[in-house]
Amino acid sequence: MSEVQAPRHDWRSEEVQALFALPFNDLLFRAQSVHRAHFDPNAVQLSTLLSIKTGACPEDCAYCPQSVRFETGLKAEPLMPLRDVVRAAQEAKDNGATRFCMGAAWRSPKDRDLAKVEEMVREVKAMGLETCVTLGMLKQHQAQRLADAGLDYYNHNIDTSPEHYSEIITTRTFEDRLETLANVREAGMKVCCGGIVGMGESPTDRAEMLRVLANLPQHPESVPINELVQVPGTPLDGAAPLDPFEFVRTIAVARIMMPRAHVRLSAGRTQMNDELQALCFLAGANSIFYGERLLTTSNPQNEKDRQLFQRLGIKPEGQGVVSDAVRAGHSEPDSHGCGHCEHESAALSAPSAA
């Protein structure tokens, strides 16, 4: 494994599918090896997510209870007052979160609303937290305004493969999502971008979703992998559940293909037992949403997560955990806990040509 190469942006479909097809133990070994080359294997980044504007979204995303097109019983709420957002951010920080994510159910923000979000970003950032927002599609000038306000991350998931996309969403195109990602990068912000599995997609769709992400000009710094949370009233309620091992495989392949990204074990954790979550961490997941609620769906209680971390010997990122790789001089951790190692083993980053 002495031969090394830079992280790749030229993955071929057959290569990604070959990774998914590896024996489970071999795949996890490769993913864990890549993970240890770039991160402390026993540290997990904690993010907290708050819905700052809930419901009445005009989009038709088949998984989302916030769509105005579906009868889900969700009550629409206006943009939260600044003081309530700051209070929630302080509570998240007190509970150990290092990043505070704010989501608004908009197709795209209006400029008059953006000014209020900018104020939220400035206030939360002043508390010493990393900031992230998800507001829908962004125009270039809107992305620049958020960057000027000090926003660290913008979340905009691609959700699924280009081929499966029209089965899930018809009110915006896959290219619309890529355009927003480009606008965010142009403004100089970090990207949080992943997808959802368990939406009736094929194994090829899961591979293609990761291939699109890994072949972006710059890998997302944060890659949330969500498992569908089925909500009555949405078109995907009743979808066949995903094999848990397929979910772990998705985490592992994401880790191999995007070695320096934080891979987030995201929505769906309430449906997972502790053993499945432990497998996800072994496969390279090193970030979670921390707090008892996501945008509109439940999340494990903080105390339950703390107990799981204690059982696994995991500590929140930034608490001074030092990995074997760092002790051996393989890499120096930065302020976010990731290494500056510029390379990865070719044997780990791509399957054999055979």
C-alpha positions in Angstrom: 0.0 0.0 0.0 3.0 2.3 -0.4 1.7 3.6 -3.8 -0.4 6.8 -3.2 -2.5 9.1 -5.3 -4.5 12.3 -4.8 -8.2 12.0 -4.2 -9.9 11.3 -7.5 -12.6 13.2 -9.5 -12.7 10.8 -12.5 -14.6 7.8 -11.2 -16.1 5.5 -13.8 -19.5 3.8 -13.2 -18.0 0.3 -13.4 -15.4 1.2 -10.7 -18.0 2.4 -8.3 -20.3 -0.6 -8.8 -17.2 -2.8 -8.3 -16.7 -1.2 -4.9 -20.3 -1.9 -3.9 -19.9 -5.5 -5.1 -16.9 -6.2 -2.8 -17.4 -8.8 0.0 -18.7 -6.8 3.0 -15.7 -7.4 5.2 -13.3 -6.3 2.4 -15.3 -3.2 1.7 -15.3 -2.2 5.4 -11.6 -2.9 5.7 -10.8 -0.6 2.8 -13.1 2.1 4.0 -11.7 2.0 7.5 -8.2 2.1 6.2 -9.0 5.3 4.1 -10.8 6.8 7.1 -7.8 6.3 9.4 -5.5 7.9 6.9 -7.4 11.2 7.1 -9.3 11.3 10.3 -9.3 10.2 13.9 -11.3 6.9 13.8 -12.8 7.5 17.2 -14.0 11.1 16.8 -17.4 12.2 15.4 -18.4 15.7 14.5 -21.7 16.9 16.0 -24.1 19.1 14.1 -27.5 20.3 15.2 -30.3 21.1 12.7 -33.1 23.6 13.2 -36.1 24.3 11.0 -36.2 28.1 10.9 -39.2 28.2 8.5 -41.4 25.1 8.3 -43.9 23.9 5.7 -45.8 25.3 2.7 -42.9 24.5 0.3 -44.1 24.6 -3.4 -41.8 21.7 -4.4 -43.1 18.1 -4.9 -40.1 16.2 -3.4 -41.8 12.8 -2.8 -40.1 12.2 0.5 -40.8 15.6 2.1 -43.7 16.3 4.6 -43.1 20.0 4.1 -44.5 20.1 0.6 -47.7 22.0 0.2 -48.8 19.4 -2.2 -49.1 16.6 0.4 -51.5 16.1 3.3 -49.2 15.2 6.1 -50.7 17.2 9.0 -47.7 19.4 9.2 -48.5 23.0 10.4 -46.8 25.7 8.3 -44.8 28.2 10.4 -43.2 31.5 9.4 -39.5 32.4 9.7 -38.4 32.1 13.3 -37.5 35.2 15.3 -33.8 35.8 15.6 -33.9 35.5 19.4 -35.4 32.0 19.2 -32.7 30.9 16.7 -30.0 32.2 19.0 -31.5 30.4 22.0 -31.6 27.1 20.1 -28.0 27.6 18.9 -26.8 28.2 22.5 -28.6 25.1 23.6 -26.9 23.1 20.8 -23.5 24.5 21.8 -24.1 23.7 25.4 -24.9 20.1 24.4 -21.7 19.7 22.5 -22.5 20.6 18.9 -19.9 22.4 16.9 -22.0 23.2 13.8 -25.4 24.7 13.8 -27.5 24.1 10.6 -30.6 26.2 9.8 -33.2 25.0 7.2 -36.0 26.9 5.6 -38.7 25.3 3.4 -38.3 27.5 0.4 -37.9 26.7 -3.3 -35.4 29.6 -3.2 -35.2 32.5 -0.8 -36.4 35.9 -1.6 -33.9 38.7 -1.1 -36.0 40.3 1.6 -35.9 37.1 3.6 -32.2 36.5 3.0 -31.4 39.6 5.1 -33.0 37.9 8.1 -31.0 34.7 7.5 -27.8 36.7 7.2 -28.4 38.2 10.6 -29.0 34.7 12.0 -25.7 33.5 10.5 -23.8 36.4 12.0 -25.2 35.9 15.5 -24.7 32.1 15.5 -21.1 32.5 14.1 -20.4 35.0 16.9 -21.1 32.3 19.4 -18.2 30.2 18.1 -20.2 27.7 16.1 -19.8 26.7 12.5 -22.8 27.8 10.5 -24.7 26.0 7.8 -28.0 26.8 6.1 -30.2 25.1 3.5 -32.7 27.4 1.8 -33.3 25.8 -1.6 -31.8 27.1 -4.9 -29.5 30.1 -4.8 -28.7 32.6 -7.4 -25.1 33.8 -7.5 -25.7 37.1 -5.8 -27.5 35.3 -3.0 -24.7 32.9 -2.5 -22.3 35.8 -2.3 -24.5 37.6 0.3 -24.4 34.6 2.5 -20.7 34.2 2.1 -20.2 37.9 3.0 -22.3 37.3 6.2 -19.8 34.6 7.2 -21.6 31.5 6.3 -19.4 28.4 6.5 -21.4 25.7 4.8 -24.4 25.6 2.4 -26.4 22.4 2.2 -28.0 21.4 -1.0 -28.4 17.7 -1.6 -28.6 16.1 -5.0 -30.9 13.4 -3.3 -30.4 10.6 -5.8 -28.9 9.7 -9.2 -29.6 11.8 -12.3 -31.5 8.8 -13.8 -33.8 8.3 -10.8 -34.2 12.0 -10.0 -37.4 12.6 -12.0 -39.1 9.8 -10.1 -38.7 11.8 -6.9 -38.9 15.5 -7.9 -40.4 17.2 -10.9 -40.5 20.9 -9.8 -36.7 21.4 -10.2 -34.1 19.6 -12.3 -31.0 17.8 -11.3 -29.1 20.5 -13.3 -30.7 23.2 -11.1 -29.1 21.5 -8.1 -25.7 21.4 -9.7 -26.0 25.1 -10.6 -26.7 26.0 -7.0 -23.6 24.0 -5.9 -21.5 25.9 -8.4 -22.8 29.2 -7.1 -21.9 28.2 -3.6 -18.4 27.3 -4.6 -18.0 30.5 -6.6 -18.9 32.5 -3.5 -16.1 30.6 -1.6 -18.3 28.7 0.8 -18.0 25.0 1.8 -20.5 22.5 0.4 -22.6 20.1 2.4 -24.1 17.7 -0.2 -25.3 14.2 -0.1 -28.5 12.2 -0.8 -31.2 9.9 0.4 -31.4 6.1 0.0 -34.3 3.8 0.4 -36.5 5.8 -2.1 -37.0 2.8 -4.4 -33.8 3.5 -6.3 -31.6 0.7 -7.7 -28.1 -0.3 -6.5 -26.9 1.4 -9.7 -28.7 4.6 -8.7 -26.9 4.6 -5.3 -23.6 4.1 -7.1 -24.3 6.9 -9.6 -25.3 9.3 -6.8 -21.9 8.9 -5.2 -20.2 9.1 -8.5 -21.7 12.5 -9.3 -20.6 13.8 -5.8 -17.1 12.4 -6.1 -16.6 13.7 -9.6 -17.5 17.3 -8.7 -14.5 19.7 -9.3 -14.1 19.7 -5.5 -15.5 17.1 -3.2 -18.1 18.3 -0.7 -16.6 18.9 2.7 -19.7 17.3 4.3 -21.6 14.4 2.7 -24.8 13.5 4.6 -26.2 10.1 3.8 -29.9 9.9 4.7 -32.1 6.9 5.0 -35.7 7.7 4.0 -37.9 8.5 6.9 -41.3 7.5 5.7 -44.0 10.1 6.5 -47.7 9.3 6.1 -49.2 11.4 3.3 -46.0 11.6 1.2 -45.8 9.5 -2.0 -42.9 7.4 -0.6 -44.8 6.3 2.5 -44.8 2.5 2.2 -41.7 2.2 0.1 -39.8 -1.0 0.5 -37.2 -0.7 3.3 -33.5 -0.7 2.3 -31.4 -3.7 3.4 -29.3 -2.3 6.4 -26.1 -3.7 4.9 -26.8 -1.8 1.7 -26.9 1.4 3.8 -23.6 0.6 5.4 -22.1 -0.2 2.0 -23.2 3.3 0.8 -21.4 4.9 3.8 -18.3 2.8 3.1 -18.2 3.7 -0.7 -18.7 7.3 0.1 -15.7 7.2 2.5 -13.5 5.6 -0.1 -14.5 7.9 -2.9 -14.4 11.2 -0.8 -11.6 10.4 1.7 -11.4 13.9 3.3 -15.1 14.6 3.5 -17.0 14.4 6.7 -19.5 11.6 5.9 -22.6 12.2 8.0 -24.9 9.5 9.4 -27.9 11.7 8.9 -31.7 11.2 8.8 -33.1 7.8 9.7 -31.0 7.1 12.8 -34.2 6.5 14.9 -34.8 3.5 12.7 -31.4 2.1 13.4 -30.3 0.0 16.3 -26.9 0.7 18.1 -25.2 -2.2 16.2 -26.1 -0.7 12.8 -24.9 2.7 13.8 -21.6 1.2 15.0 -21.2 -0.5 11.6 -21.7 2.9 10.0 -19.0 4.4 12.1 -16.7 1.5 11.3 -17.5 2.1 7.6 -16.3 5.7 7.9 -19.2 7.8 9.1 -17.7 10.6 11.3 -20.5 13.1 11.7 -24.1 13.0 13.0 -27.0 15.3 13.5 -27.2 15.7 17.2 -30.3 16.8 18.9 -33.8 15.4 19.4 -35.3 16.7 16.2 -34.2 17.3 12.6 -36.3 19.6 10.4 -39.6 17.9 11.0 -38.8 14.4 12.0 -37.4 12.9 15.2 -33.8 12.1 16.0 -32.2 10.1 18.8 -32.1 11.8 22.2 -28.8 13.4 23.2 -28.4 11.1 26.2 -28.9 8.1 24.0 -26.2 9.3 21.7 -23.9 10.0 24.6 -24.4 6.5 25.9 -23.7 5.0 22.5 -20.5 7.0 22.1 -19.4 5.9 25.6 -20.0 2.2 24.7 -18.0 2.6 21.5 -15.2 4.7 22.9 -16.1 7.6 20.6 -15.7 11.2 21.5 -17.1 14.4 19.9 -14.6 15.8 17.4 -12.5 18.6 18.8 -12.1 17.1 22.3 -8.4 16.2 21.8 -8.8 12.6 20.6 -5.6 11.5 18.9 -5.6 8.7 16.4 -2.9 6.0 15.9 -2.2 7.5 12.4 -1.5 10.9 14.0 0.6 9.5 16.7 2.7 7.7 14.1 3.2 11.0 12.3 1.0 10.1 9.3 -0.9 13.4 9.4 -1.4 16.5 11.5 -5.0 17.1 12.6 -6.4 20.5 11.8 -9.0 22.4 13.9 -11.8 20.3 12.5 -10.1 17.0 13.4 -9.2 16.0 9.8 -5.6 15.5 8.5 -3.7 17.3 5.8 -2.6 14.1 4.2 -2.7 14.9 0.5 -2.7 11.3 -0.7 -4.4 8.0 -0.3 -3.3 4.5 -1.2 -4.2 3.6 -4.8 -5.2 0.2 -3.5 -7.8 1.8 -1.3 -9.1 4.4 -3.7 -10.0 2.2 -6.7 -10.8 -1.4 -7.2 -8.5 -3.6 -9.2 -8.8 -3.6 -12.9 -9.4 -7.3 -12.7 
